[in-house]
């Protein structure tokens, strides 16, 4: 999964569902600070974190 595509899915989910990154970090077991940096295009996610986020977003229909 390409980083930018996954990031766009993440942002769409946050906007549409009104959830915060703390909720997503808890559900995906991704460090909240790292997720924030990823969301703001300051850091990329490692493979396992990308897979975890991808699975979470897919389970929510994003």
C-alpha positions in Angstrom: 0.0 0.0 0.0 1.4 3.4 -1.0 1.9 5.8 1.9 0.0 8.7 0.3 -3.0 6.6 -0.5 -3.2 5.2 3.0 -2.7 8.7 4.4 -5.7 10.0 2.3 -7.9 7.1 3.5 -6.9 7.9 7.1 -7.8 11.6 6.7 -11.1 10.7 5.0 -12.0 8.4 7.9 -11.1 11.0 10.5 -13.2 13.7 8.8 -16.2 11.5 8.0 -16.4 9.7 11.3 -15.4 12.5 13.6 -12.9 10.3 15.5 -9.5 11.4 16.7 -6.1 9.9 16.2 -5.9 8.7 19.8 -8.8 6.3 19.1 -7.2 5.0 15.9 -3.8 4.7 17.6 -5.4 2.6 20.4 -7.2 0.3 18.0 -4.2 -0.2 15.7 -1.6 -0.2 18.4 0.4 2.5 16.5 2.1 5.1 18.7 -0.1 8.2 18.9 2.8 10.6 18.2 3.9 8.6 15.2 0.4 8.5 13.8 0.1 12.3 14.2 3.4 12.8 12.4 2.2 10.4 9.6 -1.1 12.2 9.4 0.7 15.5 8.9 3.2 14.1 6.3 6.2 14.4 8.6 6.9 10.7 8.9 6.1 7.4 7.1 4.8 4.3 8.7 6.7 1.0 8.8 5.3 -2.0 7.1 3.6 -3.6 10.1 2.0 -0.3 11.1 0.8 0.3 7.5 -0.7 -3.1 7.5 -2.4 -2.6 10.8 -3.8 0.8 9.7 -4.9 -0.6 6.3 -6.8 -3.5 8.0 -8.4 -1.1 10.5 -9.6 1.3 7.7 -10.8 -1.5 5.5 -12.8 -3.0 8.4 -14.5 0.5 8.7 -15.2 0.7 4.9 -12.5 3.2 4.0 
